[in-house]
Amino acid sequence: MLQGLTARASAVDIPGVYELPSAFCTTIIATNELPQDRSTLWLRILGRGSTQRQAILELFALDDNYLHRTVILHQLRQWYRFLLSGKLGKESARLMTLLAMIDGTSKE
């Protein structure tokens, strides 16, 4: 798909980061191609499907002292409450199951 847009791998040399021609001033992030480490955790949480679920599980496994853990858990908790109020498709239902774990794993 990205080839049709003439996207190319970014000069930052991170898998999953692509740039469109400079006239577009656009960078595309393919969250499922990002390295699975802390530096990409937040972007992968914003992804979807198995990439997103894996990133959320990684967040749960982080030490309580991880700088952004509390903030991210708070945001996910708000997202969970927002999703509770709407109709859920299959993908959203899977996400809700995972997000429901937040209250049990958060130590706030």
DSSP file (Angstrom, degrees, kcal/mol; ACC not computed):
  #  RESIDUE AA STRUCTURE BP1 BP2  ACC     N-H-->O    O-->H-N    N-H-->O    O-->H-N    TCO  KAPPA ALPHA  PHI   PSI    X-CA   Y-CA   Z-CA
    1    1 A M    >>        0   0    0      0, 0.0     3,-0.6     0, 0.0     4,-0.6   0.000 360.0 360.0 360.0 -42.9    0.0    0.0    0.0
    2    2 A L  G >4> +     0   0    0      1,-0.2     5,-2.3     2,-0.2     3,-0.8   0.784 360.0  65.8 -67.5 -25.5    2.8    2.5    0.9
    3    3 A Q  G >45S+     0   0    0      1,-0.3     3,-1.7     3,-0.2    -1,-0.2   0.883  94.8  58.0 -63.5 -36.9    4.5    1.9   -2.5
    4    4 A G  G <45S+     0   0    0     -3,-0.6    -1,-0.3     1,-0.3    -2,-0.2   0.743 107.0  48.5 -63.7 -22.6    1.5    3.4   -4.2
    5    5 A L  G <<5S-     0   0    0     -3,-0.8    -1,-0.3    -4,-0.6    -2,-0.2   0.367 114.3-119.7 -94.5   3.3    2.1    6.6   -2.2
    6    6 A T  T < 5 +     0   0    0     -3,-1.7    -3,-0.2     1,-0.2     2,-0.2   0.824  54.8 166.2  55.9  35.7    5.8    6.5   -3.1
    7    7 A A      < -     0   0    0     -5,-2.3     2,-0.3    13,-0.1    13,-0.2  -0.506  15.6-166.4 -75.5 148.6    6.6    6.2    0.6
    8    8 A R  E     -A   19   0A   0     11,-2.4    11,-3.1    -2,-0.2     3,-0.1  -0.940  33.6 -81.6-133.5 157.3   10.1    5.2    1.6
    9    9 A A  E     -A   18   0A   0     -2,-0.3     9,-0.3     9,-0.2    -1,-0.0  -0.296  59.4-103.5 -56.4 140.7   11.8    4.0    4.8
   10   10 A S    >   -     0   0    0      7,-2.8     3,-1.4     4,-0.3     4,-0.1  -0.247  15.4-122.7 -68.7 153.9   12.6    7.0    7.0
   11   11 A A  T 3  S+     0   0    0      1,-0.3    -1,-0.1     2,-0.1    -2,-0.1   0.652 106.2  76.3 -68.6 -16.0   16.1    8.4    7.3
   12   12 A V  T 3  S-     0   0    0      2,-0.1    -1,-0.3     1,-0.1    -2,-0.0   0.598  99.2-134.9 -73.7  -8.4   15.8    7.8   11.1
   13   13 A D    <   +     0   0    0     -3,-1.4    -2,-0.1     1,-0.2    -1,-0.1   0.887  55.0 139.0  58.2  46.1   16.3    4.1   10.3
   14   14 A I    >   -     0   0    0      3,-0.2     3,-1.7    -4,-0.1    -4,-0.3  -0.987  58.4-114.6-117.1 123.7   13.6    2.7   12.6
   15   15 A P  T 3  S+     0   0    0      0, 0.0     3,-0.1     0, 0.0    18,-0.0  -0.295 101.2  29.5 -55.7 138.2   11.6   -0.2   11.1
   16   16 A G  T 3  S+     0   0    0      1,-0.2    14,-3.3    18,-0.1     2,-0.6   0.407  92.0 111.0  93.0  -1.8    7.9    0.9   10.6
   17   17 A V  E <   + B   0  29A   0     -3,-1.7    -7,-2.8    12,-0.2     2,-0.3  -0.932  42.0 174.4-110.9 121.7    8.7    4.5   10.0
   18   18 A Y  E     -AB   9  28A   0     10,-3.0    10,-3.1    -2,-0.6     2,-0.4  -0.916  17.5-148.9-127.0 150.0    8.1    5.8    6.4
   19   19 A E  E     -AB   8  27A   0    -11,-3.1   -11,-2.4    -2,-0.3     8,-0.2  -0.954   7.3-144.2-121.0 139.1    8.2    9.2    4.8
   20   20 A L        -     0   0    0      6,-2.4     6,-0.2    -2,-0.4     5,-0.1  -0.467  53.3 -64.4 -84.9 167.9    6.2   10.5    1.9
   21   21 A P    >>  -     0   0    0      0, 0.0     3,-2.4     0, 0.0     4,-0.6  -0.182  56.0-106.1 -52.4 150.1    7.8   12.8   -0.6
   22   22 A S  G >4 S+     0   0    0      1,-0.3     3,-0.7     2,-0.2    -2,-0.1   0.731 115.8  70.2 -56.6 -25.9    8.8   16.1    1.0
   23   23 A A  G 34 S+     0   0    0      1,-0.2    -1,-0.3     2,-0.1    -3,-0.0   0.791 100.7  48.3 -62.4 -26.0    5.9   18.0   -0.7
   24   24 A F  G <4 S-     0   0    0     -3,-2.4    -1,-0.2     2,-0.1    -2,-0.2   0.669  91.0-149.6 -87.7 -18.2    3.5   16.1    1.6
   25   25 A C    <<  +     0   0    0     -3,-0.7     2,-0.4    -4,-0.6    -3,-0.1   0.915  50.4 138.1  48.2  49.1    5.4   16.8    4.9
   26   26 A T        -     0   0    0     -5,-0.4    -6,-2.4    -6,-0.2     2,-0.4  -0.979  41.2-168.3-133.5 135.9    4.1   13.4    6.2
   27   27 A T  E     -B   19   0A   0     -2,-0.4     2,-0.4    -8,-0.2    -8,-0.2  -0.976  14.4-152.6-117.4 136.1    5.6   10.5    8.1
   28   28 A I  E     -B   18   0A   0    -10,-3.1   -10,-3.0    -2,-0.4     2,-0.6  -0.917   2.3-155.8-110.9 133.6    3.6    7.2    8.4
   29   29 A I  E     -B   17   0A   0     -2,-0.4     2,-1.0   -12,-0.2   -12,-0.2  -0.943   3.6-160.9-110.6 118.8    4.1    4.9   11.3
   30   30 A A    >>  -     0   0    0    -14,-3.3     3,-2.4    -2,-0.6     4,-0.6  -0.826   9.5-165.7 -95.0  95.7    3.3    1.2   10.8
   31   31 A T  G >4 S+     0   0    0     -2,-1.0     3,-0.8     1,-0.3    -1,-0.2   0.789  82.9  60.3 -59.1 -30.2    2.8    0.3   14.4
   32   32 A N  G 34 S+     0   0    0      1,-0.2    -1,-0.3    -3,-0.1   -16,-0.1   0.627 106.1  48.9 -73.8 -10.4    3.0   -3.5   13.7
   33   33 A E  G <4 S+     0   0    0     -3,-2.4    -1,-0.2   -17,-0.1    -2,-0.2   0.490  86.3 109.9-103.4  -6.4    6.5   -3.0   12.2
   34   34 A L  S << S-     0   0    0     -3,-0.8   -18,-0.1    -4,-0.6     6,-0.0  -0.330  81.4 -95.3 -68.9 150.6    8.0   -1.0   15.1
   35   35 A P        -     0   0    0      0, 0.0     2,-1.6     0, 0.0     5,-0.1  -0.380  36.7-119.5 -60.4 143.4   10.6   -2.6   17.4
   36   36 A Q  S    S+     0   0    0     -3,-0.1     2,-0.3     3,-0.1    -2,-0.0  -0.623  72.1 107.9 -90.6  81.2    9.0   -4.1   20.5
   37   37 A D  S >  S-     0   0    0     -2,-1.6     3,-1.6     1,-0.0     4,-0.5  -0.887  85.0 -89.1-144.2 175.7   10.8   -2.0   23.1
   38   38 A R  G >  S+     0   0    0     -2,-0.3     3,-1.0     1,-0.3     4,-0.4   0.805 117.3  66.4 -60.3 -30.7   10.0    0.7   25.6
   39   39 A S  G 3  S+     0   0    0      1,-0.3    -1,-0.3     2,-0.1     4,-0.2   0.734 111.9  33.3 -66.9 -19.8   10.9    3.5   23.1
   40   40 A T  G <> S+     0   0    0     -3,-1.6     4,-2.5    -5,-0.1    -1,-0.3   0.333  87.6 106.2-113.9   5.6    7.9    2.5   20.9
   41   41 A L  H <> S+     0   0    0     -3,-1.0     4,-2.2    -4,-0.5     5,-0.2   0.908  79.7  47.4 -55.4 -50.5    5.5    1.4   23.6
   42   42 A W  H  > S+     0   0    0     -4,-0.4     4,-1.5     1,-0.2    -1,-0.2   0.904 112.9  48.9 -62.7 -41.7    3.1    4.4   23.4
   43   43 A L  H  4 S+     0   0    0      1,-0.2     4,-0.3     2,-0.2    -1,-0.2   0.909 111.2  50.0 -64.0 -40.5    2.9    4.3   19.6
   44   44 A R  H >< S+     0   0    0     -4,-2.5     3,-1.0     1,-0.2    11,-0.2   0.840 105.7  56.5 -68.5 -31.7    2.2    0.6   19.7
   45   45 A I  H 3< S+     0   0    0     -4,-2.2    -1,-0.2     1,-0.2    -2,-0.2   0.855 105.5  52.5 -63.8 -33.5   -0.6    1.1   22.3
   46   46 A L  T 3< S+     0   0    0     -4,-1.5    -1,-0.2    -5,-0.2    -2,-0.2   0.514  99.3  83.5 -79.5  -4.3   -2.1    3.5   19.8
   47   47 A G  S <  S-     0   0    0     -3,-1.0     2,-0.3    -4,-0.3    -3,-0.1   0.329  78.8-116.3 -73.4-149.0   -2.0    0.8   17.1
   48   48 A R    >>  +     0   0    0     47,-0.0     3,-0.9     4,-0.0     4,-0.9  -0.953  59.0   8.2-149.3 169.0   -4.6   -1.9   16.8
   49   49 A G  H 3> S-     0   0    0     -2,-0.3     4,-2.5     1,-0.2     3,-0.2  -0.210 121.3 -11.2  62.1-143.4   -5.2   -5.6   17.0
   50   50 A S  H 3> S+     0   0    0      1,-0.2     4,-2.5     2,-0.2    -1,-0.2   0.810 134.5  58.8 -64.5 -30.5   -2.5   -7.9   18.3
   51   51 A T  H <> S+     0   0    0     -3,-0.9     4,-1.9     2,-0.2    -1,-0.2   0.937 110.3  42.9 -61.9 -46.0    0.1   -5.1   18.2
   52   52 A Q  H  X S+     0   0    0     -4,-0.9     4,-2.2    -3,-0.2    -2,-0.2   0.926 113.9  50.1 -66.1 -46.2   -2.0   -3.0   20.5
   53   53 A R  H  X S+     0   0    0     -4,-2.5     4,-2.1     1,-0.2    -2,-0.2   0.911 110.7  49.7 -61.4 -42.5   -2.9   -5.9   22.8
   54   54 A Q  H  X S+     0   0    0     -4,-2.5     4,-2.2     1,-0.2    -1,-0.2   0.901 109.9  51.4 -62.8 -41.1    0.8   -6.9   23.1
   55   55 A A  H  X S+     0   0    0     -4,-1.9     4,-2.0   -11,-0.2    -1,-0.2   0.891 108.8  50.7 -64.4 -39.1    1.8   -3.4   23.9
   56   56 A I  H  X S+     0   0    0     -4,-2.2     4,-2.1     2,-0.2    -1,-0.2   0.908 109.7  50.3 -65.6 -40.8   -0.8   -3.1   26.7
   57   57 A L  H  X S+     0   0    0     -4,-2.1     4,-1.6     1,-0.2    -2,-0.2   0.889 108.7  52.6 -63.4 -38.0    0.5   -6.4   28.2
   58   58 A E  H  X S+     0   0    0     -4,-2.2     4,-0.8     1,-0.2    -1,-0.2   0.890 106.8  53.5 -62.7 -38.8    4.0   -5.0   28.1
   59   59 A L  H >< S+     0   0    0     -4,-2.0     3,-1.0     1,-0.2    -2,-0.2   0.925 106.3  51.7 -61.7 -44.8    2.8   -2.0   29.9
   60   60 A F  H 3< S+     0   0    0     -4,-2.1    -1,-0.2     1,-0.2    -2,-0.2   0.855 108.6  52.5 -58.9 -34.9    1.3   -4.1   32.7
   61   61 A A  H 3< S+     0   0    0     -4,-1.6    -1,-0.2    -5,-0.2    -2,-0.2   0.622  87.1 107.6 -79.7 -13.1    4.6   -5.9   33.0
   62   62 A L  S << S-     0   0    0     -3,-1.0    -3,-0.0    -4,-0.8     2,-0.0  -0.289  81.9 -96.7 -66.7 150.7    6.6   -2.7   33.5
   63   63 A D    >   -     0   0    0      1,-0.1     3,-2.2     2,-0.1     6,-0.2  -0.334  32.0-116.6 -60.8 145.4    8.0   -1.9   36.9
   64   64 A D  T 3  S+     0   0    0      1,-0.3     6,-0.2    -3,-0.1    -1,-0.1   0.742 114.0  62.6 -58.0 -23.1    5.9    0.6   38.9
   65   65 A N  T 3   +     0   0    0      4,-0.1    -1,-0.3     3,-0.0     2,-0.1   0.501  69.6 125.9 -83.7  -3.6    8.7    3.1   38.7
   66   66 A Y    X>  -     0   0    0     -3,-2.2     3,-1.4     1,-0.1     4,-0.5  -0.397  68.8-124.9 -59.2 127.8    8.6    3.3   34.9
   67   67 A L  T 34 S+     0   0    0      1,-0.3     4,-0.3     2,-0.1     3,-0.2   0.798 100.2  27.8 -47.8 -47.1    8.2    7.0   34.2
   68   68 A H  T 3> S+     0   0    0      1,-0.2     4,-2.7     2,-0.1     5,-0.3   0.420  90.6 100.0-101.9   2.0    5.1    7.0   32.1
   69   69 A R  H <> S+     0   0    0     -3,-1.4     4,-2.7     1,-0.2     5,-0.2   0.917  84.6  46.2 -56.7 -49.5    3.3    3.9   33.4
   70   70 A T  H  X S+     0   0    0     -4,-0.5     4,-2.2    -6,-0.2    -1,-0.2   0.905 114.5  47.5 -62.4 -43.1    0.9    5.7   35.7
   71   71 A V  H  > S+     0   0    0     -4,-0.3     4,-2.3     2,-0.2    -1,-0.2   0.925 113.4  47.5 -65.6 -44.5   -0.1    8.3   33.1
   72   72 A I  H  X S+     0   0    0     -4,-2.7     4,-2.7     1,-0.2     5,-0.2   0.916 111.4  50.8 -65.0 -42.5   -0.6    5.7   30.4
   73   73 A L  H  X S+     0   0    0     -4,-2.7     4,-2.4    -5,-0.3    -1,-0.2   0.899 109.4  51.8 -61.3 -39.5   -2.7    3.5   32.7
   74   74 A H  H  X S+     0   0    0     -4,-2.2     4,-2.0    -5,-0.2    -1,-0.2   0.929 110.9  47.3 -61.5 -44.9   -4.8    6.5   33.6
   75   75 A Q  H  X S+     0   0    0     -4,-2.3     4,-2.3     1,-0.2    -2,-0.2   0.904 112.0  49.7 -63.9 -41.5   -5.4    7.2   29.9
   76   76 A L  H  X S+     0   0    0     -4,-2.7     4,-2.6     1,-0.2    -1,-0.2   0.876 108.0  54.1 -65.4 -36.7   -6.2    3.6   29.2
   77   77 A R  H  X S+     0   0    0     -4,-2.4     4,-2.0     2,-0.2    -1,-0.2   0.912 109.9  47.0 -63.0 -42.0   -8.7    3.6   32.1
   78   78 A Q  H  X S+     0   0    0     -4,-2.0     4,-2.1     2,-0.2    -2,-0.2   0.897 111.5  51.2 -65.3 -40.1  -10.4    6.7   30.6
   79   79 A W  H  X S+     0   0    0     -4,-2.3     4,-2.7     1,-0.2    -2,-0.2   0.912 108.0  52.9 -62.2 -43.2  -10.5    5.0   27.2
   80   80 A Y  H  X S+     0   0    0     -4,-2.6     4,-1.7     1,-0.2    -2,-0.2   0.925 109.5  47.9 -58.3 -47.1  -12.0    1.9   28.7
   81   81 A R  H  X S+     0   0    0     -4,-2.0     4,-0.7     1,-0.2    -1,-0.2   0.873 111.4  51.2 -64.2 -37.3  -14.8    3.9   30.3
   82   82 A F  H >< S+     0   0    0     -4,-2.1     3,-1.0     1,-0.2     4,-0.2   0.930 110.0  48.9 -64.3 -45.3  -15.4    5.7   27.1
   83   83 A L  H >< S+     0   0    0     -4,-2.7     3,-1.5     1,-0.2    -2,-0.2   0.797  99.3  68.1 -66.6 -27.8  -15.7    2.4   25.2
   84   84 A L  H 3< S+     0   0    0     -4,-1.7    -1,-0.2     1,-0.3    -2,-0.2   0.804  95.5  57.0 -59.4 -28.9  -18.1    1.0   27.7
   85   85 A S  T << S+     0   0    0     -3,-1.0    -1,-0.3    -4,-0.7     2,-0.2   0.535 103.2  62.4 -83.9  -5.7  -20.7    3.5   26.6
   86   86 A G  S <  S-     0   0    0     -3,-1.5     2,-0.3    -4,-0.2    -3,-0.0  -0.607  91.6 -85.3-117.3 175.5  -20.7    2.5   22.9
   87   87 A K        -     0   0    0     -2,-0.2     2,-0.5     1,-0.0    -2,-0.1  -0.605  47.0-142.0 -77.1 138.9  -21.5   -0.5   20.7
   88   88 A L        -     0   0    0     -2,-0.3     2,-0.1    -4,-0.1    -1,-0.0  -0.879   9.7-156.1-111.9 132.9  -18.5   -2.8   20.4
   89   89 A G     >  -     0   0    0     -2,-0.5     4,-2.3     1,-0.0     5,-0.2  -0.307  45.9 -87.4 -85.3-178.3  -17.3   -4.7   17.4
   90   90 A K  H  > S+     0   0    0      1,-0.2     4,-1.8     2,-0.2     5,-0.2   0.909 128.6  47.8 -60.5 -44.5  -15.2   -7.9   17.7
   91   91 A E  H  > S+     0   0    0      1,-0.2     4,-2.1     2,-0.2    -1,-0.2   0.915 112.6  48.7 -64.5 -42.9  -11.9   -6.0   17.8
   92   92 A S  H  > S+     0   0    0      1,-0.2     4,-2.7     2,-0.2    -1,-0.2   0.866 107.4  55.8 -65.5 -35.5  -13.2   -3.5   20.4
   93   93 A A  H  X S+     0   0    0     -4,-2.3     4,-1.9     2,-0.2    -1,-0.2   0.906 107.6  48.8 -63.9 -40.5  -14.6   -6.4   22.5
   94   94 A R  H  X S+     0   0    0     -4,-1.8     4,-1.7     1,-0.2    -2,-0.2   0.919 112.2  48.8 -63.0 -43.0  -11.1   -8.0   22.6
   95   95 A L  H  X S+     0   0    0     -4,-2.1     4,-3.0     1,-0.2     5,-0.2   0.911 108.3  53.8 -63.3 -42.3   -9.6   -4.6   23.6
   96   96 A M  H  X S+     0   0    0     -4,-2.7     4,-2.1     1,-0.2    -1,-0.2   0.888 104.6  54.9 -61.0 -39.5  -12.2   -4.2   26.3
   97   97 A T  H  < S+     0   0    0     -4,-1.9     4,-0.4     1,-0.2    -1,-0.2   0.915 113.1  42.4 -59.5 -42.6  -11.3   -7.5   27.8
   98   98 A L  H >< S+     0   0    0     -4,-1.7     3,-1.4     1,-0.2     4,-0.3   0.913 113.0  51.2 -71.1 -43.3   -7.7   -6.5   28.0
   99   99 A L  H >< S+     0   0    0     -4,-3.0     3,-1.8     1,-0.3     4,-0.4   0.799  97.6  68.3 -66.0 -27.2   -8.4   -3.0   29.3
  100  100 A A  T >< S+     0   0    0     -4,-2.1     3,-0.5     1,-0.3     4,-0.4   0.750  89.3  66.7 -62.7 -21.8  -10.6   -4.4   32.0
  101  101 A M  T X> S+     0   0    0     -3,-1.4     4,-1.4    -4,-0.4     3,-0.7   0.681  79.0  84.2 -70.8 -17.4   -7.4   -5.8   33.6
  102  102 A I  H X> S+     0   0    0     -3,-1.8     4,-2.6     1,-0.3     3,-0.7   0.906  85.7  51.8 -57.0 -46.5   -6.2   -2.3   34.3
  103  103 A D  H <4 S+     0   0    0     -3,-0.5    -1,-0.3    -4,-0.4    -2,-0.2   0.834 111.9  48.3 -62.1 -30.3   -8.1   -2.0   37.6
  104  104 A G  H <4 S+     0   0    0     -3,-0.7    -1,-0.3    -4,-0.4    -2,-0.2   0.720 119.9  35.9 -80.8 -21.4   -6.6   -5.3   38.8
  105  105 A T  H << S+     0   0    0     -4,-1.4    -2,-0.2    -3,-0.7     2,-0.2   0.633  91.7  99.6-107.6 -16.8   -3.0   -4.4   37.8
  106  106 A S     <  -     0   0    0     -4,-2.6   -46,-0.0    -5,-0.2   -36,-0.0  -0.491  49.4-166.4 -74.9 139.3   -2.8   -0.7   38.6
  107  107 A K              0   0    0     -2,-0.2    -1,-0.1     1,-0.1    -4,-0.1  -0.163 360.0 360.0-116.2  38.1   -1.2    0.2   41.9
  108  108 A E              0   0    0    -38,-0.1    -1,-0.1     0, 0.0    -2,-0.0   0.464 360.0 360.0 -81.3 360.0   -2.2    3.8   42.0
